[in-house]
Amino acid sequence: MHVASVSESLSLKRGYRVREVCLVAGRVSWTVLGPDGGVVEPVDRYLGFLISLERSPNTVRAYAFDLAGYFGFLAGAGVGWDQVTVETLAEFVAALRRPAANVVMLDGARPARSISTVNRKLAAIASFYDYQERNGVAVAGMMLARGRSGYGSYKPFLHGIARSRPRGRVVRLAEAPKRLPKTLTLAQVRAVIFAQTRCRNELLFRWLFETGARVGQLLGLRHEDVFSQERRIYIKPRDDNANGMRGKRGEGSVFVTKESVRLYADYMHGEYGALDSDYVFVNLWGGQVGSPMTYHGGVREVIDWTARRVGFHFTAHMFRHTFATLALREGVPLEVVSRLVTHRSSATTSDIYAHPDAEDLRAELERAGLLDKLEHLA
């Protein structure tokens, strides 16, 4: 087992559970326990491998839940993880899409899980078996159909079950429809910010919106990263955050308003006071006072409280999407927005955000005067 100690447990069907584990230096990971309460060794070794590759705890957590659900399905089907066939995987996909075990899907019926969700779970399973194959497990090699493909020397192990565009060993159920990122209106952003009664929480939401930073990046922010006179924050990835937060690998300068700089000063002189901590966002009214905030133990509670107050659902990541979308609509060059949201490539930014909706298209036609010209044809 790759863990040092075990804490909070989360239950899944058929007795498989995902459990958070504490590593050295306060870092966290996740593992999967079986019906007998013991660690599921093949999964644990794989998750430990992900940690050694410096995958974020959130990524490891998602893979752990996906694999726990998969092992639960195999237990119900009476199939060992190393005895899986392509037919078993096809049944797993069908089970994911069914609303319930005793329900038959009819044409046109809405499936229980979206294509993108199923694809994510299949990607986790494919990665798990790829790891096993590299460690000599025969079943993984059997499930990766060898043969020539325009995208690599292997076909996906669901090749022939579901339509896909194979790229090496990536498993796909089907091509998921492109979905625009969910954003907030400016009125909703204001509502969230002005609903706050504490400087710390208002500052967090202001900086989420003003910088487009990931919440993990802000929760790992240190005072040395804040340059008040320049109204600038430096986003720096760190692996040693005491709260286990990681903001992926992007880094760079982002810029904030005079109002939020003033709010930061008020926060430091008021609520923060004499606390001795390197971290900007710390626990002040719950948990271990002075320790850095976490998402599940702090930010999530603030979001839930605020949602009840403002009357609509939102997530921390929607502030990032709103910032990037607004910046592009206001004419900020794509490469600049990419740097601001700390993407490694402008192509990533374009793939996520450069998809105009109906109102964007109408605005461009009006700006070009084309609609007026078309009207004069009558």
HELIX and SHEET records of a PDB file:
HELIX    1   1 LYS A   13  GLY A   15  5                                   3    
HELIX    2   2 VAL A   24  GLY A   26  5                                   3    
HELIX    3   3 GLU A   41  SER A   52  1                                  12    
HELIX    4   4 PRO A   57  ALA A   77  1                                  21    
HELIX    5   5 TRP A   81  GLN A   83  5                                   3    
HELIX    6   6 VAL A   86  ARG A   97  1                                  12    
HELIX    7   7 ILE A  115  ARG A  134  1                                  20    
HELIX    8   8 ALA A  138  MET A  143  1                                   6    
HELIX    9   9 LEU A  186  PHE A  194  1                                   9    
HELIX   10  10 CYS A  199  THR A  211  1                                  13    
HELIX   11  11 VAL A  215  LEU A  219  1                                   5    
HELIX   12  12 HIS A  223  ASP A  225  5                                   3    
HELIX   13  13 SER A  228  GLU A  230  5                                   3    
HELIX   14  14 LYS A  258  TYR A  267  1                                  10    
HELIX   15  15 MET A  268  TYR A  272  3                                   5    
HELIX   16  16 TYR A  295  VAL A  299  3                                   5    
HELIX   17  17 ARG A  300  VAL A  310  1                                  11    
HELIX   18  18 ALA A  316  ARG A  329  1                                  14    
HELIX   19  19 LEU A  334  LEU A  340  1                                   7    
HELIX   20  20 SER A  346  TYR A  353  1                                   8    
HELIX   21  21 ALA A  358  ALA A  368  1                                  11    
HELIX   22  22 LEU A  370  GLU A  375  1                                   6    
SHEET    1   A 3 SER A   5  SER A  11  0                                        
SHEET    2   A 3 ARG A  17  CYS A  22 -1                                        
SHEET    3   A 3 VAL A  28  LEU A  33 -1                                        
SHEET    1   B 2 ARG A 146  SER A 149  0                                        
SHEET    2   B 2 GLY A 152  TYR A 154 -1                                        
SHEET    1   C 3 VAL A 226  PHE A 227  0                                        
SHEET    2   C 3 ARG A 232  ILE A 235 -1                                        
SHEET    3   C 3 GLY A 252  PHE A 255 -1                                        
END                                                                             
